[in-house]
Amino acid sequence: MPFRTATLKHLLDLVQDLTDEHGEQFPVAFSSDYGDHSHTEQLLPIELEATVKMAVESGYSDSGYAAHEPEAGEDEDERGVEVVVIS
């Protein structure tokens, strides 16, 4: 299953549109489905730390992917797709 997500360009365009609409001081957060019966939307504060990691398939994650930091000598096929992870 290919990892599908927004690009930095899409994120920048969205931020610019939101800034134009709400101003620069409007608070932001990420959200995810808590996974309970009523699909509670949990909010995740953003600390503005960005790292590059690998998106690898994972049966443990509801999204089907987990962030992974490759180890030395790891096979290229097991590495996944490079992504910017914002936390």
Summary of the structure (lengths in Angstrom):
residues: 87
radius of gyration: 15.7
end to end distance: 24.2
largest distance: 47.9
contacts: 147
relative contact order: 0.20
helix: 21%
strand: 32%
